Amino acid sequence: MLDMMAGVRSDEELDALKHAVSEFYAKRADEELERLWQSGQWNEQTLKDFANAHYRTPYKQ
């Protein structure tokens, strides 16, 4: 990755590299979610639970 970044010569190239890396990880996440769905580990209820979940870190006062 560092070798690729060393070859970046313009803002446009950096944007293209960022986009390619983002697409790579988005595809991997999508494949993993599909695997979880197909295996039955995730379902409609799991999605509803995530929609209503609050995972914020409590702040100390």
N, C-alpha and C positions, 0 to 999 in steps of 0.2 A: 504494500500500500504506500509506504513511504517513497519507494522508487517511482511509483506512478505519479505521486504528488510532486516529486522533484522535476518531472518533465512538463508540468503545467506552466504554460507561458502567458496565459491571458485569463481574464475574468470569465470569458465565455468557456474556455476549456475547464476551468475550475467548476463552473456551474454544471457542465456536462458530466464531469466526474462525480460530483455530488448527486446528480440525478441518477446516474448508473448505480451508485452504491445504494441509494434509497430504494431503487427498483429491485435490486438484488435482495435486500432485507425484507421488503414488502412481500416479495414472492415467497421467501422462506416462511414468513409468518403466516401467509395465506395457506401454504401447503401444510403447515403444522395444525392450523385450525381445522382444515379439512380432515386431517388424520384424526384429530380428537372427535370431530363430529361423526365420522364414519365408525369409529370404535365405540361410540355411545358414551364417551366420557363427558361430552358436551351435548346439550340439547336446548330446547326452547326455554326451559326453566333456568338453565345456567345463564343464558343471555338476559333473562328478566332479573335474575339475582345481581348480575353485574350492573345492570341499568340502575338499580336501586341501592347499590353499595356505596358506602362512604369510606374511602381508604385514606383520608387525610391524616397526616401526622398531628397528634394533639400538641398544641403549643403550651409550654410551661409559662406560668405567670408569676 
